[in-house]
């Protein structure tokens, strides 16, 4: 009765407002509201029975309104914080437990057989339920589009495609090198895998988990550091962020400083460090915490040869006899050959080939490269015509004022004794300065693929076939 007496001094609208804004008061407030309405009705109509009005019925719907409001707030939280975080709570989760992956807008066309095999292998690894069989890194059908700039206010904005439906995986104890020229999409791919950039389509799993937190050591292409902090302070901050105990952090920092000979720079602010030491610090920070996944985006750029050797030894030591996996982006073939168990060459957002160094050499380096240096430029046309007569399947690669380069299939070269006899005759008849005949190296194949790179023009279709163009006999230099 005390509550009823108290309510009599307030307007019923205040009571209804309180019921709406304070969910815990809804039931008690509704009971109080009905008692107050019953008293008011009794004072006005003592003989008549109390009946619910339209306002009373609306008050009954306040709990349902609060339920809808609560669901709306939860939905907003999911969209802002991420569905995967909300799924951990079985009570408040309202989104279905499905993978947050969009279908890829592009279908693979004329892919290399090794790329097709890797795509199937990746899809199988993504669906397997046996965690021990899952690779450390799974990148499935990754596709990334950026909005391009308008040429004018009336023109249509073109899309720039940085990655086109790429799939690969990295096993435990494996170092996979992602090679390609500048603008090929290597950094965009590694940023999607690290979680910095959200893919337009596709899916990433690290160590059997769709979340990258706690599984990742990342050395970005840019030096993301605090200029005022010293090298030691950076190491201590990163060790704390990665959850290392103080004793473990001191031991890990001491080992890394000793391995990379950073004693003299420990108390120097980052803004006063040389470019090579700064880059070395970014790499060292990625090693802290013993993360099972290591993403290295051109880590050795700007580092002297001695520092590169230290870095390569550290990468090999990190992976050797462990369950870690490393994805390394580079355009340095020497680095790839020194470190990588497998390499994938990327051009214009597409994977062109993947496999071990020796496998790619055997597959792509079967042909021979013939280089001719002509003493007199007036003889270039005659030499060119003669080479096409001797080697009908010769494909011109490069041509400068006095240097001619051709690619010769094995069938035209063997037996080698006859080939060298023909070349000696050409040298004598046309007074060549020198010539060389060698097998096509992986470096030459990489350079040839790099020529296909479409810098700043990702929106055009790309021919994925090898572009060894056969020169007709009538070609003029």
Beta strands, then each sheet from edge to edge (+ up, - down):
strand 1: 137-147
strand 2: 159-170
strand 3: 175-179
strand 4: 201-206
strand 5: 216-219
strand 6: 293-297
strand 7: 325-330
strand 8: 342-347
strand 9: 350-355
strand 10: 368-374
strand 11: 395-399
strand 12: 403-408
strand 13: 432-439
sheet 1: 2+ 1- 4+
sheet 2: 5+ 6+ 7+ 3+ 8+ 9-
sheet 3: 11+ 12- 10+ 13-
end
